[in-house]
């Protein structure tokens, strides 16, 4: 065992284990309170810290109180001056014959009520009208009033006759802005800060108490510290040294201590083994121990090093060295030696394994986050460069990119590329590639096996693909290749190519296994993305087939629309434009909750139902009531088929516009409100009652009637436009208002484009439907109306009036059929209906005849027998007119018939 030079092996006599009672405890307490022991020094330091904290707190409080007093004085004087200057009667009193008589009592009352020291009213030249001391009235105000004379408020701190004070001067202005007088209010800072002066003794008392408690606690801690250490005697020191000496020579790390002059003071057993030191090494100079020059120079220099590697014999030693005199110790240095020969080899292998495991983890965590085939392939290429390969290319079959099952063959498309540089002469992304049969890629696609080509310039099968391009690749410096098929089960979706150029060694079999593992994990994600793409394409196809492909012909509204499916998943947003009787048009927009095929199919059912219900010519609230019942039945049917079926929810907005009356009737069921752009460009969201979403059942829907000017723009949309996970609907509505403001004269198509440019997110999470309807008005000269008395004689008068009107319109060809239609409809109204009876003829894209009466009984078309004397009127109307029908109004019903214009 190596020992320090001059150390005696004899042990000192054991000292008693603890202090004696009585005098021992007093001695401990005196030592604790003195500065000669560690415990005493800790005690004194803590007392000083507490004193500094207490004094700092008191000083900070005093400074803060002074600042707060000054700020409070400024705020109070300014508030009082502004209030008095702007109070009723102040300006009038300044213009009166005796301002002092009018303002002095009020100023004194305000001064006493507000707690300020003075309120002085003066004219624009600064001559006082009021003052707490009447003998100073009529004298010049003391202070800077030039800002107030210019119409600005000023606050200043002055040292007046009553002490340090803050005064504010506020101008009194006429309505035109002319300054007719000044009001000043002031208060001394002593009055504001008096509370702090009264609190200071309390703060000092609390600080003294805190100091006393801290001192007592510190004394107790110091006493306990001294009692637990007990003072180390010779015996304890000897025993502690022996323990340290045993540990020093038992560790598997060499320890060398050298003195300031470079002599070896201590070397443990491991150091002697690693350096092969002679038996008499201790006490000799380090340069005389036969070490290699570099190691000997390092140990004798004493310089600081960390893990500096030296070759000593056949060992690699990592040396750490630090001086021993940094904190008042003896001069010299201590060095530790660690054999890193085997450790370096093992750590290199462990580092490689760790990097590969991390690469596999990153592949699993990074490429499964997207359901897009192309993005997933790009993620695979990006993760593998440069950690595994210098360049990575992913080639997939076109059918995989479209979501279909891959077909057998070697035709692929370059889908992704990633590399340490962008100028590699490989096939570019998007290039269609047909691999020849001898290439590694063709072999992988055909057999499902991975292939490694260690030397590309010696691979004739790969070189045969394209002699010019492959030659450029080899000349560029790419020299090794691994090709791995992208397979899931029996399906070969494509290949992944790993190219190496920077590292001179070719790919080996271990790296081939790693590449296969990488691609196997990526293949699952790519196949999931492929299946999702197929389902998404099917849902989009179904959804688009259920949406209107073209808008019907009508002249009441100028319609423009946009429909954008969600980036991920297909929703149930839908819209429709439905011509109604009387040249009216219904515009409807809705949203089915959820995504996927179920939402698209439900949307188709609702759209079909709206078509059928609109043919009944019902008002919007009744249409929504019928849709509500339909959605409730859908939920009930699905709940009986599958116990855990999701409840279908839907929202809808239904609007009917009449170009003859310019009246738009709107009802909504849980849908965002419409936006209305007036012809002058102003935007508003009309107050349309928000009914419950469809499917809740039992709750009524209310309507709102809007009178629209010609050229107005009615904007309907789904919530995907104004709301997403990063934007609240209120924010979206404000953005929509901003995008629509000033677009009153723009075409609906331009408005759609501008709104989407402003509000459309980069990757929409929900479907977006947007409809912009520009209103048109049916001119008065295209409308003819007549009041009809309940007398059969009036039928002939109606026929004659209609004939004259058709002649004015140049529609003589329709005179006979129109007379026939109106004769039958008016006769039925007189015979079976009730007054008042009205006839209206509209000239639009068709000729519309309408007969209004006060009865709610609807006529029924029947086929009369050969022996019947009547019952053929409606049959004749149905034969002559293109279409006809009945709609109900609050006052009765309307029977209408349409004829195409010649």
LOLUMGU-31727 format. One line per field, with one value per residue (C-alpha): residue in one letter; x, y, z. Coordinates in steps of 0.1 Angstrom, whole numbers. Example, Ala and Ser with C-alpha at 12.3 -4.5 7.8 and 13.67 -1.06 7.14 Angstrom:
<recs>
rest <- (A,S);
px <- (123,137);
py <- (-45,-11);
pz <- (78,71);
</recs>
This chain:
<recs>
rest <- (X,X,X,X,X,X,X,X,X,X,X,X,X,X,X,X,X,X,X,X,X,X,X,X,X,X,X,X,X,X,X,X,X,X,X,X,X,X,X,X,X,X,X,X,X,X,X,X,X,X,X,X,X,X,X,X,X,X,X,X,X,X,X,X,X,X,X,X,X,X,X,X,X,X,X,X,X,X,X,X,X,X,X,X,X,X,X,X,X,X,X,X,X,X,X,X,X,X,X,X,X,X,X,X,X,X,X,X,X,X,X,X,X,X,X,X,X,X,X,X,X,X,X,X,X,X,X,X,X,X,X,X,X,X,X,X,X,X,X,X,X,X,X,X,X,X,X,X,X,X,X,X,X,X,X,X,X,X,X,X,X,X,X,X,X,X,X,X,X,X,X,X,X,X,X,X,X,X,X,X,X,X,X,X,X,X,X,X,X,X,X,X,X,X,X,X,X,X,X,X,X,X,X,X,X,X,X,X,X,X,X,X,X,X,X,X,X,X,X,X,X,X,X,X,X,X,X,X,X,X,X,X,X,X,X,X,X,X,X,X,X,X,X,X,X,X,X,X,X,X,X,X,X,X,X,X,X,X,X,X,X,X,X,X,X,X,X,X,X,X,X,X,X,X,X,X,X,X,X,X,X,X,X,X,X,X,X,X,X,X,X,X,X,X,X,X,X,X,X,X,X,X,X,X,X,X,X,X,X,X,X,X,X,X,X,X,X,X,X,X,X,X,X,X,X,X,X,X,X,X,X,X,X,X,X,X,X,X,X,X,X,X,X,X,X,X,X,X,X,X,X,X,X,X,X,X,X,X,X,X,X,X,X,X,X,X,X,X,X,X,X,X,X,X,X,X,X,X,X,X,X,X,X,X,X,X,X,X,X,X,X,X,X,X,X,X,X,X,X,X,X,X,X,X,X,X,X,X,X,X,X,X,X,X,X,X,X,X,X,X,X,X,X,X,X,X,X,X,X,X,X,X,X,X,X,X,X,X,X,X,X,X,X,X,X,X,X,X,X,X,X,X,X,X,X,X,X,X,X,X,X,X,X,X,X,X,X,X,X,X,X,X,X,X,X,X,X,X,X,X,X,X,X,X,X,X,X,X,X,X,X,X,X,X,X,X,X,X,X,X,X,X,X,X,X,X,X,X,X,X,X,X,X,X,X,X,X,X,X,X,X,X,X,X,X,X,X,X,X,X,X,X,X,X,X,X,X,X,X,X,X,X,X,X,X,X,X,X,X,X,X,X,X,X,X,X,X,X,X,X,X,X,X,X,X,X,X,X,X,X,X,X,X,X,X,X,X,X,X,X,X,X,X,X,X,X,X,X,X,X,X,X,X,X,X,X,X,X,X,X,X,X,X,X,X,X,X,X,X,X,X,X,X,X,X,X,X,X,X,X,X,X,X,X,X,X,X,X,X,X,X,X,X,X,X,X,X,X,X,X,X,X,X,X,X,X,X,X,X,X,X,X,X,X,X,X,X,X,X,X,X,X,X,X,X,X,X,X,X,X,X,X,X,X,X,X,X,X,X,X,X,X,X,X,X,X,X,X,X,X,X,X,X,X,X,X,X,X,X,X,X,X,X,X,X,X,X,X,X,X,X,X,X,X,X,X,X,X,X,X,X,X,X,X,X,X,X,X,X,X,X,X,X,X,X,X,X,X,X,X,X,X,X,X,X,X,X,X,X,X,X,X,X,X,X,X,X,X,X,X,X,X,X,X,X,X,X,X,X,X,X,X,X,X,X,X,X,X,X,X,X,X,X,X,X,X,X,X,X,X,X,X,X,X,X,X,X,X,X,X,X,X,X,X,X,X,X,X,X,X,X,X,X,X,X,X,X,X,X,X,X,X,X,X,X,X,X,X,X,X,X,X,X,X,X,X,X,X,X,X,X,X,X,X,X,X,X,X,X,X,X,X,X,X,X,X,X,X,X,X,X,X,X,X,X,X,X,X,X,X,X,X,X,X,X,X,X,X,X,X,X,X,X,X,X,X,X,X,X,X,X,X,X,X,X,X,X,X,X,X,X,X);
px <- (0,13,14,21,57,64,32,34,15,9,-27,-35,-53,-91,-107,-140,-171,-190,-188,-194,-227,-229,-197,-197,-230,-219,-187,-207,-229,-200,-183,-215,-217,-181,-165,-137,-157,-176,-209,-200,-192,-224,-243,-226,-232,-269,-274,-257,-280,-311,-300,-293,-328,-346,-328,-334,-371,-375,-356,-376,-409,-400,-390,-421,-443,-428,-433,-469,-476,-463,-483,-515,-511,-508,-538,-560,-552,-557,-590,-604,-592,-607,-640,-644,-634,-659,-687,-720,-720,-682,-678,-710,-698,-665,-684,-707,-705,-691,-672,-659,-693,-705,-674,-659,-685,-685,-647,-645,-672,-655,-621,-634,-653,-623,-596,-573,-555,-568,-590,-583,-603,-587,-592,-572,-545,-540,-558,-575,-613,-612,-588,-591,-576,-599,-571,-553,-583,-575,-538,-516,-515,-482,-472,-467,-500,-487,-497,-532,-535,-527,-555,-534,-536,-504,-493,-462,-446,-437,-424,-451,-459,-477,-449,-441,-472,-485,-508,-527,-539,-568,-582,-619,-629,-658,-674,-652,-621,-612,-597,-619,-604,-582,-588,-560,-562,-533,-525,-494,-476,-474,-512,-511,-482,-491,-504,-470,-453,-478,-470,-433,-430,-451,-428,-397,-412,-420,-385,-370,-392,-381,-345,-349,-366,-339,-311,-326,-331,-296,-282,-301,-289,-253,-256,-269,-242,-214,-230,-232,-196,-183,-148,-126,-96,-65,-82,-111,-88,-66,-95,-110,-77,-74,-109,-100,-67,-85,-110,-82,-64,-95,-110,-105,-91,-55,-48,-15,-7,24,39,46,82,70,78,54,37,11,2,-25,-23,-43,-19,11,-4,-14,19,41,58,89,86,105,84,71,94,111,105,79,104,126,99,105,72,67,77,42,26,56,55,17,20,50,34,3,-19,-56,-69,-101,-102,-69,-60,-24,-9,10,24,-5,-31,-52,-54,-79,-62,-79,-57,-65,-43,-45,-40,-72,-87,-57,-44,-8,9,8,-17,-39,-44,-68,-61,-88,-81,-103,-89,-117,-142,-137,-143,-174,-187,-183,-204,-230,-231,-238,-265,-280,-281,-298,-324,-331,-334,-360,-378,-379,-392,-420,-428,-423,-438,-471,-484,-498,-525,-511,-492,-467,-461,-455,-429,-412,-410,-393,-367,-361,-356,-330,-308,-280,-282,-283,-277,-266,-295,-329,-355,-389,-406,-443,-468,-493,-522,-508,-507,-544,-554,-558,-541,-508,-505,-478,-450,-419,-436,-433,-432,-405,-425,-399,-363,-340,-303,-274,-273,-299,-278,-276,-282,-309,-343,-363,-395,-425,-405,-422,-397,-398,-370,-353,-354,-317,-319,-320,-353,-369,-356,-370,-404,-406,-393,-400,-363,-339,-307,-274,-251,-217,-200,-223,-195,-192,-230,-239,-275,-280,-258,-281,-310,-298,-262,-259,-277,-260,-227,-234,-244,-211,-192,-210,-196,-225,-209,-232,-269,-295,-329,-357,-393,-422,-444,-475,-484,-483,-487,-455,-463,-428,-392,-370,-334,-306,-276,-241,-215,-196,-186,-160,-171,-199,-232,-228,-252,-259,-269,-291,-309,-314,-327,-352,-364,-368,-388,-410,-421,-426,-446,-474,-478,-478,-503,-525,-522,-531,-562,-572,-567,-590,-617,-613,-616,-647,-663,-654,-668,-700,-702,-697,-722,-748,-741,-756,-735,-751,-775,-810,-821,-838,-837,-842,-807,-772,-755,-719,-706,-675,-674,-641,-639,-618,-581,-586,-619,-651,-678,-715,-717,-743,-762,-789,-807,-844,-867,-902,-935,-941,-905,-893,-860,-850,-814,-805,-772,-766,-740,-741,-721,-692,-670,-668,-692,-719,-719,-719,-748,-768,-762,-776,-808,-813,-808,-833,-857,-853,-861,-893,-904,-897,-921,-948,-942,-940,-925,-889,-899,-922,-895,-871,-897,-901,-863,-861,-886,-866,-833,-849,-862,-828,-813,-840,-835,-797,-801,-822,-797,-766,-767,-736,-745,-736,-765,-768,-767,-773,-777,-795,-804,-833,-840,-867,-864,-893,-880,-915,-917,-879,-888,-864,-877,-850,-850,-821,-816,-784,-766,-744,-763,-762,-742,-758,-738,-758,-752,-732,-707,-718,-720,-744,-754,-792,-809,-823,-837,-813,-834,-820,-800,-820,-828,-836,-873,-902,-889,-903,-884,-889,-884,-871,-882,-856,-864,-835,-825,-817,-780,-777,-755,-768,-739,-746,-718,-710,-690,-659,-653,-654,-643,-615,-594,-572,-599,-631,-663,-665,-631,-641,-672,-652,-628,-657,-672,-638,-635,-671,-669,-668,-678,-713,-705,-684,-698,-707,-679,-653,-667,-664,-627,-619,-635,-617,-584,-589,-604,-594,-569,-539,-552,-590,-602,-638,-658,-665,-696,-699,-729,-731,-765,-769,-805,-824,-858,-887,-895,-929,-937,-933,-961,-998,-1024,-1062,-1087,-1116,-1151,-1169,-1191,-1190,-1194,-1159,-1143,-1148,-1133,-1102,-1098,-1100,-1075,-1051,-1054,-1045,-1015,-1002,-1005,-984,-957,-957,-970,-1001,-993,-1001,-1034,-1057,-1040,-1037,-1074,-1083,-1061,-1073,-1110,-1108,-1088,-1108,-1141,-1130,-1120,-1154,-1173,-1154,-1132,-1137,-1127,-1107,-1097,-1067,-1051,-1014,-995,-957,-934,-902,-883,-918,-953,-968,-1005,-1015,-1050,-1052,-1082,-1090,-1098,-1074,-1091,-1069,-1083,-1078,-1072,-1096,-1106,-1143,-1164,-1180,-1214,-1202,-1211,-1180,-1148,-1125,-1112,-1080,-1074,-1074,-1051,-1026,-1027,-1021,-996,-961,-966,-991,-997,-1009,-992,-1006,-1003,-1012,-1044,-1053,-1039,-1025,-1032,-1005,-996,-966,-962,-929,-923,-924);
py <- (0,34,61,98,107,113,97,79,46,51,61,88,81,82,113,114,111,141,172,170,182,218,235,215,230,265,261,249,280,304,287,290,327,334,339,314,283,275,276,311,324,310,328,361,359,351,380,404,391,397,432,440,427,446,479,474,468,499,521,507,513,550,556,539,559,592,582,571,604,625,605,606,644,648,626,643,679,672,654,682,710,692,685,720,735,713,716,733,771,776,790,811,825,836,856,871,905,893,860,861,862,833,811,817,798,769,767,766,740,719,723,711,682,670,674,696,727,752,757,789,802,829,847,839,864,846,871,852,852,828,818,802,834,863,889,872,875,899,891,873,835,821,793,784,790,793,757,763,796,776,752,724,710,712,697,710,706,738,748,772,791,760,736,712,709,697,720,714,741,733,757,766,767,780,756,771,762,797,798,821,812,789,766,755,729,720,698,694,661,660,657,628,609,613,577,563,583,568,533,536,529,498,486,493,474,444,445,445,415,397,404,390,359,353,358,333,308,312,307,275,262,271,254,222,223,226,199,174,179,176,187,162,149,129,96,105,121,90,67,90,90,52,49,74,56,22,37,55,22,2,23,12,45,57,87,106,136,156,184,220,211,181,153,123,124,97,70,45,8,14,43,21,-6,16,36,6,27,15,5,36,60,81,110,110,136,128,132,105,77,65,76,87,123,136,120,130,166,168,154,177,208,208,223,217,190,171,136,142,109,96,64,47,14,-4,15,46,66,94,119,146,169,198,220,215,251,266,272,277,242,231,237,208,189,157,136,107,80,59,31,38,12,-12,14,34,4,-6,30,33,2,14,48,32,10,40,61,33,28,65,65,37,56,88,69,55,88,111,95,84,119,125,106,120,94,119,137,104,94,128,123,89,105,135,113,91,119,124,100,68,78,108,107,89,85,70,56,46,33,58,37,40,77,76,54,21,-12,-14,-33,-57,-42,-20,13,38,76,93,106,119,130,142,147,165,185,193,189,151,137,113,111,142,141,135,116,85,56,21,0,-25,-61,-62,-33,-38,-19,-42,-73,-58,-51,-86,-107,-85,-88,-60,-56,-40,-28,-20,-7,10,14,-24,-32,-38,-45,-11,6,-7,14,46,46,84,91,62,74,109,94,75,106,127,105,83,48,25,17,-2,-8,-20,-28,-10,-40,-46,-83,-93,-57,-41,-4,8,9,31,38,47,63,69,93,110,80,60,26,9,-3,-36,-63,-48,-16,-36,-50,-16,-3,-31,-23,14,7,-19,7,33,9,6,44,47,19,36,69,50,35,68,84,58,64,102,100,79,103,133,116,108,143,161,138,149,186,207,206,237,263,265,293,322,360,370,365,367,337,328,300,282,247,235,200,196,188,157,140,148,167,172,208,215,242,247,273,264,285,288,301,337,344,337,319,299,297,271,261,234,214,178,171,147,136,107,87,88,126,128,103,121,154,138,127,162,179,156,163,201,197,178,201,233,221,225,262,263,292,287,279,251,237,236,219,191,187,186,156,139,142,128,98,92,92,68,44,43,38,7,-8,-1,6,28,47,84,109,128,166,192,229,247,282,287,320,329,361,377,401,417,428,428,408,381,357,338,311,292,261,263,278,310,341,355,386,414,438,470,487,514,487,486,452,439,405,406,395,362,341,312,281,248,224,199,167,180,180,198,233,259,279,317,337,372,394,416,444,443,470,462,454,441,410,383,361,325,302,273,274,261,296,315,289,265,251,282,308,315,322,358,365,348,369,401,389,382,416,432,412,421,458,480,452,465,472,441,410,380,360,387,387,350,352,380,363,331,349,366,338,305,286,268,234,236,212,214,218,253,264,300,315,351,362,396,408,419,436,428,461,476,475,437,434,438,436,438,437,414,417,385,386,362,392,403,373,389,422,403,386,419,436,408,408,445,440,411,433,460,434,420,386,383,347,339,358,328,305,332,341,304,300,332,325,291,303,334,315,290,318,335,302,284,309,341,377,397,383,397,388,394,387,387,388,372,344,330,344,338,342,343,344,354,348,346,309,282,254,240,230,194,182,155,139,145,117,121,128,155,190,205,196,202,236,227,199,225,247,219,211,247,258,245,240,251,249,264,282,294,329,343,358,328,311,317,295,301,289,294,296,297,329,325);
pz <- (0,-10,17,20,27,65,76,110,113,151,162,187,220,216,229,248,226,240,262,299,314,328,318,285,273,283,263,233,235,238,208,188,195,188,154,159,149,117,136,150,115,101,130,123,85,89,114,89,60,81,90,53,43,70,62,25,30,52,27,-2,16,23,-13,-26,-2,-14,-50,-43,-24,-53,-78,-57,-53,-91,-98,-72,-81,-118,-113,-90,-114,-145,-127,-115,-149,-167,-141,-152,-147,-145,-180,-177,-143,-159,-184,-158,-142,-108,-113,-77,-61,-82,-80,-46,-26,-50,-51,-13,-10,-37,-19,14,-2,-23,4,-17,-2,-27,-58,-77,-106,-127,-160,-191,-179,-146,-122,-94,-90,-60,-33,2,15,2,4,-24,-48,-77,-76,-102,-99,-89,-113,-149,-167,-203,-213,-200,-218,-250,-243,-226,-191,-170,-137,-118,-84,-66,-32,-20,12,26,17,-11,-32,-66,-85,-118,-142,-165,-192,-194,-231,-251,-276,-303,-284,-270,-235,-213,-179,-159,-129,-106,-78,-55,-26,-5,-6,32,34,10,25,61,63,55,83,107,94,96,134,129,101,122,151,128,114,149,158,127,135,170,157,130,155,180,152,139,174,177,143,152,185,169,142,168,190,160,148,184,171,154,176,165,168,146,121,119,115,88,69,70,55,27,21,17,-8,-27,-34,-41,-69,-106,-116,-112,-89,-89,-66,-75,-54,-66,-76,-97,-73,-70,-36,-41,-66,-59,-70,-102,-112,-107,-129,-157,-158,-148,-121,-102,-65,-53,-75,-46,-38,-72,-99,-124,-153,-137,-137,-172,-187,-223,-228,-234,-203,-181,-193,-186,-151,-142,-157,-135,-163,-163,-188,-192,-207,-226,-243,-242,-255,-228,-240,-256,-236,-243,-210,-205,-181,-160,-140,-116,-93,-56,-45,-59,-25,-3,-4,-9,-43,-66,-88,-88,-119,-125,-151,-168,-193,-223,-247,-245,-235,-267,-288,-269,-268,-306,-311,-286,-302,-336,-321,-303,-334,-353,-326,-326,-363,-361,-334,-355,-385,-364,-348,-378,-408,-393,-387,-422,-441,-474,-495,-509,-476,-459,-486,-482,-444,-449,-472,-449,-417,-434,-447,-437,-407,-428,-464,-484,-508,-505,-533,-530,-561,-560,-585,-598,-586,-550,-553,-564,-534,-555,-551,-569,-601,-609,-630,-628,-638,-609,-604,-584,-554,-529,-529,-501,-501,-487,-520,-546,-577,-578,-613,-601,-617,-605,-585,-607,-633,-646,-645,-661,-646,-669,-657,-647,-622,-584,-583,-608,-589,-556,-572,-587,-558,-528,-517,-508,-528,-519,-546,-528,-560,-585,-611,-611,-613,-649,-641,-626,-653,-680,-669,-686,-696,-698,-665,-646,-658,-645,-611,-608,-619,-593,-566,-556,-553,-533,-533,-512,-528,-505,-517,-500,-492,-471,-473,-509,-523,-536,-537,-548,-538,-516,-527,-503,-520,-505,-517,-488,-467,-487,-473,-493,-476,-458,-447,-413,-430,-454,-424,-409,-443,-444,-409,-418,-449,-432,-406,-433,-455,-429,-428,-466,-469,-443,-463,-495,-480,-466,-500,-515,-490,-492,-530,-527,-502,-523,-555,-536,-521,-554,-571,-545,-548,-576,-608,-623,-610,-623,-646,-627,-629,-593,-580,-595,-579,-574,-551,-540,-524,-509,-493,-461,-465,-443,-444,-463,-445,-451,-462,-490,-507,-533,-554,-560,-583,-567,-580,-586,-598,-563,-555,-524,-514,-489,-472,-446,-427,-415,-384,-389,-417,-441,-462,-435,-435,-473,-476,-449,-468,-500,-481,-467,-501,-517,-489,-494,-531,-523,-495,-515,-542,-516,-516,-478,-458,-445,-409,-420,-443,-414,-392,-418,-420,-382,-382,-410,-391,-360,-379,-394,-359,-347,-377,-372,-334,-340,-365,-344,-307,-307,-339,-337,-336,-368,-363,-390,-393,-421,-433,-457,-474,-500,-521,-539,-567,-570,-534,-526,-495,-483,-457,-437,-411,-396,-375,-356,-386,-387,-396,-431,-440,-460,-481,-489,-523,-505,-493,-456,-441,-414,-400,-399,-367,-378,-348,-342,-340,-326,-348,-369,-351,-316,-323,-306,-309,-333,-358,-364,-395,-402,-431,-448,-473,-497,-521,-557,-559,-524,-517,-495,-483,-470,-457,-435,-402,-419,-434,-401,-375,-370,-341,-341,-346,-326,-346,-333,-348,-380,-383,-379,-405,-428,-422,-431,-463,-474,-465,-496,-520,-527,-564,-570,-587,-566,-582,-572,-537,-534,-545,-521,-491,-496,-501,-467,-446,-462,-439,-455,-446,-441,-413,-424,-456,-468,-487,-497,-517,-527,-541,-558,-557,-587,-588,-611,-628,-623,-660,-658,-632,-638,-610,-609,-580,-590,-574,-564,-595,-625,-648,-637,-655,-689,-677,-664,-698,-717,-693,-697,-734,-735,-712,-733,-764,-746,-738,-773,-762,-784,-791,-754,-753,-759,-735,-708,-712,-707,-676,-659,-668,-651,-621,-614,-619,-593,-569,-572,-570,-543,-526,-506,-511,-516,-550,-569,-602,-609,-641,-640,-671,-662,-680,-682,-681,-646,-638,-601,-586,-549,-527,-490,-488,-476,-495,-522,-555,-567,-602,-612,-645,-653,-667,-701,-686,-661,-669,-651,-634,-664,-656,-638,-663,-691,-670,-665,-703,-714,-687,-684,-646,-620,-583,-551,-523,-491,-476,-442,-458,-479,-510,-544,-575,-601,-636,-658,-695,-714,-734,-772);
</recs>
